Amino acid sequence: MVIRDAQIKALEECVLRALEDRLMEHARTYFPARLHDGLRQAVAAAVRSARGYGIDGQREICKYLNLLFLFGRHFDIDPDCSWAHFPVFRRWSGFTGKPCGTSPSEGLLGLPRRRP
């Protein structure tokens, strides 16, 4: 069986779209007062931003989205949120010093890991 690049890309897009759908539902449930018309675009931007930091586990991306809704879109670079600048590059649980997404089980199925 041969799986072509176009087929892999289509599967990756499907997985990403499903993740965005779950994150949108999460946002509607836990942050209804902070929603706006461009929710899908905001969620997609948050996923890209999180992955840019090496955060690619679905649970970790959701945690990143929570921080974004709580502290603002640019919390990761906002001087008023300087407490977040270092931890955002580290594992969410325990701050072990290992970069996010070091476990193969944490990655999004089929999505390549991006590093800054």
N, C-alpha and C positions, 0 to 999 in steps of 0.2 A: 504494500500500500504506500502510495506517495501522497504526502500532504504538501500542497504548494504554498508558497509564501502568501498569496492572496487569501487562501483559506485560513492560514494561521492568523493573519491580520483581522479577518472577519470574526474569528473566534475571540481574539483579544478584545475587539471592540464590543462584542456581545457581553463579555465578562465585565468590562469597564462600565458599560451602560447599566448592567444589573447592579453593580456596586453603587453607582450614582443614584439609581432608583431607591436602594435601601438607605443611603445617606439622606436623601430628600425626605423619605418617610420619617427617619430619625429626627431630622430638623423640624418637621411639622409637629411631631409629638412633643419634643422637649424645648423647642425655641419658637413657638408660634408667634410671639410678639416681634420677633426679629426677622420675619420672612418678608420677601418682596417678590416682585414679578420675575426677576432674573435668578430664581433659585437654582435651576439646573446649571446655569453658567457659573454661579457662585460655587456650587458644589464641585463642578469640573475644575475650576481654578484652584480650589482647596486641595483637590486630589493631586493636581500637577505640582502645586507648591510643596505638599507633603512629600511626594515622591522625589522632588528636587533635593530634599534633605535626607533622602535615603529611607524615608518612612514609607514602606509599601505593604505592610500587613493591613488587612481590612480593619481590624480592631484599632490599630494604631492610627490609621487614617481617620477613623471615626473620632478618636480622642483629639486629634489635631483639629478636626472640624468643630468639636465642642469648644476648644480654646478660641478658635476663630470667632464663633458666635458670642462667646462670653466677653472677649477682650478686644474685638475688632479685627478687621481684615488684615491689618499690618502688624498684629501683635508681635510677630517674630522679629521685626526690626524697629518697632516703636520704642524710643528711649524710656517712656513711662512704663514699659513692660520689660525692662532689662532683665528681670528675674527669669524670663522665659528664653532668653537668647541662648544660653548654654544648654539647658535641659532638652531643648527641642532637637538637638543633634544626638541625643543619647537615648537609650532604651527608656521606655515609659515606666517600667516597673523596676525599681531598685537602682536606677542610674548606675549601671554596672561599668560604664565606660566603653562598652562595645557599641559600635554604630548600630542604628536601627536596621532591622531587616537582615540580620546576620543568620537567622535560622531559615533553612529552605522552606519550612512550613509556614512562614510568615508572609511570603510573597504572594502577590495576586496571581492566580492561576494563569500561566501563559504570558504574563506581562514582564518584560525585561526590567531589571532593577536599574534605576538611574542614580548616579552619584554626582554631586556638585562639581 
